[in-house]
Amino acid sequence: MDNPVRRIVIVSDYGDVRGGLEKVAIESALGLRAAGMDVVFFCGVAPVDPRLEKTGVKVVCLGLTDIASNPSRVNAMRTGLWNPAAAQRLNEVVRNTDDLSGTVVHVHGWTKSLSSAIGPVVTAQDLRHVFTMHEYFFACPNGGFFDYQKNTICRRVAMSRDCILTNCDSRHASHKAFRVLRQAVQKNIGKLPKNVRNVIRISALQNEVMRPYFDDKTKFFHVPNPAVSTQRAAVDVEGNDEFHFVGRLVETKGAVDFAKAAQAAGVKPVFIGDGPQREEIRNANPDARILGWQDPDQVLELLRNARALVFPSLWYECQPLVPLEAIALGIPVVCGDWGAARECIADGETGLLISSVAPNGDFTSALKRLSDAKYAAKLGAEAYRRYWQDPLTMDRHLTTLTDVYRQV
């Protein structure tokens, strides 16, 4: 081994699972520790997942309050822009070893509590580092390349004059102003992404969208997040007649658009999740069933009643998990050709890609096509076969990840 790696410092804003980012950070820490690595989990906000310390992972939690929860808006803005105490503590933790050359610092998230003050610490020339892009904050002020005011993908150049003067924030123009200021601090003082030498992307779309914002010398590695590791029996798609949506019932996820398309196509829509558009969905399609939030195992059980999974998310996404969970069960997926979900679908073979969610367009047509039970079953069977030929398991993730650690 040319570049032995013995110690990993994993950096995350949060110490518990609040989404896909934290889930991957924590579970990879557990997996690396089980493989014999010396693992440190450095986070800003408590609580901390109890599994970490139980398995021998050293935990350093700063006990911070994230930007959204801080009762003092002034303090939230100050630490959100630049948190020198967090950076100093991270530097102490990283360098508290006689094996610095065998240490890799792996950053998963920093924008909610740690701030870009950690940038100069992590990218120091004598440290091996890698950042995983779980979103688009390296370039975009709101982290999603999405105009929430117009409910559409934003194709402006990040931090250009056009970008800065456009209120694309989901809440208020003042929030956009803060995000622009934070991005300027990150770019000019934190030197992110300028000084980043190694980046993990979790989808090909991220490479397409983000590569122009990095130095030409920055190395990009493709390490998909783990999805489904345990094989279950394929769903009887042909015997089902429900079309399922899983997620928050909000505009960016295309929930109401699905309700309208389902009514036009004459299919049964089932929503697993909840959110502010619950009543709007009922008004758009009185036949819609809204089941509310369910635990992960219950979601998988409910999906066994699905003819297809419908994933009309309007933004890019990064590597959405739900479509992968569906094809791992042999359920065909309908999703947009503009987002990262397209990468797990072979159009007309394992699912159907649509070009928009406009009324009476190809969205409605795709749902009508899958009304043919035998056609849907054919697509589902092929989806199941292809996923389990090369599944995105945790073991595969860890093998790929440790190979990246050796290379950085």
C-alpha positions, 0 to 999 in steps of 0.5 A: 500500500503506497499511501497507508491510511490508519485514521479518519476524521469525519466532519459533520454539522450534526451528530445524529441522523437528520437526513441523507448526509448525516446517515452516510457520515454516521454509518460510514464511520461505523463501517470504517471502525468495524473494518479496524480504522481509527475513526474520529467523528467531529460534529457541531450540534448534539445529540450524538448517535449513541452507536458511535461511541459504543463501537469505539468511534471517538466523538468530539461534539462542540455543543453548538446551536445551528443557524436555524435554531439559534435564538439570537439572530445576530449570533446566528449570523456571526457564527454562520458566516465564520466560526473561528472557535469551531475551526480552532477545535477541529485543528486541535483534534486533527493534529492530536496524533503522531500519525498525521501522514496516515490521517484523512479528514473527510468533510460531509457538512459545514454550512449549518453550524461549523461554517467555512472557517474550517476550510483553511484547516482542512485544506492545509497542505500537510493534510490529506482531505476529501469533501463529499458533495451532498448538495451544491453549497460549494457554489450556490448560495441556497445550495440547490441551484433552485429558484424557489420563487419561480419553482424552477431550476436556476441556471444562472452562474452562481455568485454572478451579478444576475445571481446576487440580484435575484431573490431565489430564496424560499423565505425572504430576500433578506435570507438571500442577502445573508446567503450571498454574504456567507458564500462570499466569505466562504469563497474569499476567506475560507477559500472553498472551493478554490483550495479543495484538492479532492472531492467526492461526487455522488452522481454524474449530474453533480460533475456536470453542474459543479465542475466549472466552479473548481480548480482544474487540478481538483480531483473528482471521485465518484462514490455513490451513497449506499442505498439498499444492501439487503435483497428482498423478494421482488414486488408483484407489480402486475397485481398492483394498481397504486402509483406511489409518491414518497416524500415531503408534500411540497412544491419542489417535490412535484406533489401536486403535479403528480396528483393532477397527472394521476387524475388525468391518467385515471390512475390511483395516487398514494402519497407516503409523507406529509407537508403543507400541500396536503389540502392542495393535493386533495383539492387537485385529486379527491381520490388521492390517498395521503398516508402521512409519514411512516418509518423506513421499514413501513415505507418498504412494506407499503411499496409492495402495493405499488405499480410504480414509484413516481418521483417528479422532484423539480430540482436537481437532487444529488442522489435520491434514495427513494428511486433506488429503493423502488428499483431494488424491489422491482418497481418501475420508476417515473422521474424527470430527465433533469435530475440525478434520479435519471441516473438509476433509470434506463428509459423504457427499460426499467422506468420512464423519464419525463421532460416536464410535469406540465398538465396533459404532457408526457407525465400523464402519458407515462402514467397511462403507459404504466396502466398496462400491468404487463408492461409495468411488470416487464420494466419492474423485473428488469429494474430488479435484475439490474440493481442486484447485478451491482447493488449499492451496498454499504460494503461496496461504499466502504471499499470504494471510499477506502480506495479514495482515501489511499489516493488523496 
